[in-house]
Amino acid sequence: MWFRALRTYRLPSRLGIDAEELERRLQTRIFSACTPAQASSLGWVPALDDSASALVHAAGPYWVVRLKREEKLLPATVVREQANGRCAQIAKAQGRKVSRRERLAVTDEVTQDLLPRAFSRFSTIRAIIADHAGWIWVDSSSAGRSEELLNHLREAMGNLPAVLPETQKAPARIMTQWLMQGGIPSAIELGDEADFVDQGDEGSSVKVRGVPLDSKEVRAHMASGHQVQSLALEWGARVAAVVDKDLVLRRLKFSDAIRSENDELVEDPLSRADADFLILCEVLSGLQVDLIKAFGGIAE
């Protein structure tokens, strides 16, 4: 249940439905395994755990959903080798060169022939909808995977006005100022890693790991024209993450104290997942407020 990354989207307006209605709409797009000729499949599965039943799990003002993907693994080299072999047979039998269009058709034919024997890779991704607060939190740092989930959600709902948040102050500039001049908000502490990119024509990059970020060495990089692209930060003793210039949180880690709050429910996995979910939402809500405030608030 604990998120490992966080990509945030704003909801400029309320969704206009409740959790029960969202459940009904997601039921029309439940996950089903790939057919033999299918390269991939995408659909909704129970939100909390495979042993649960609800596609939408609600706890107070928060809803969580989970999207599952199956993808057939077909190595490109295998497809290419078999396609080349078939094209060579055609060229030899007919005494002519195989055209590009024919080669593409043969490649498609090979792919369809191999799909029933291909291994499958499964993955899931969760999203929390905080409708009242106006946020959707996706457990992924990948823009592609996050947009895939939002698009699938949009298809089920008919409309989903989710947009990436923009802050009054550019995160890259503000994080650079924190390292150069101080002034980091009291709710936030510096970690021990950062990535920098030269703002000049060369565009060189520097990665700093395990070095105090307020050291002369780090400041020298910024004095030479480098700007922060990502920065390791901590919120008290509760959460740590690497914050990118686009406000994506990578390598999100929750403290042992937070993760163990519901240890007494270890024998009831669904109750444990439900309790952990509520804690996760409360932490993410506070973290979201502090993060947006640190960069001057939402740009209207």
Buried (B, 14 or more C-beta within 10 A) or exposed (E): BBBBBBBBBBBEEEBEBEBEEBBEBBEEBEBEEBEEEEBEBBBBBBBBBEEBEBBBBBBEEBBBBBBBBBBBEBEEEBBEEBBBEBBEEBEEEEEEEBEEEBBEEBBEEBBEEBBEEBEEEEEEBBBBBBBEBBBBBBBBBEEEBBBBBBEBBBEBBEEBEBEEBEBEEBBBEBBBBBBBEEEBBEBBBBBEBBBBBBBEEEEEEBEBEEEEBEEEEBBEBBEEEBBBBBBBBBBEEBBBBBBBBBBBBBBBBBBEEBBEEBEEBEEEEBBBBBBBBEBBBBBBBBBBEBBBBBBEEBEE
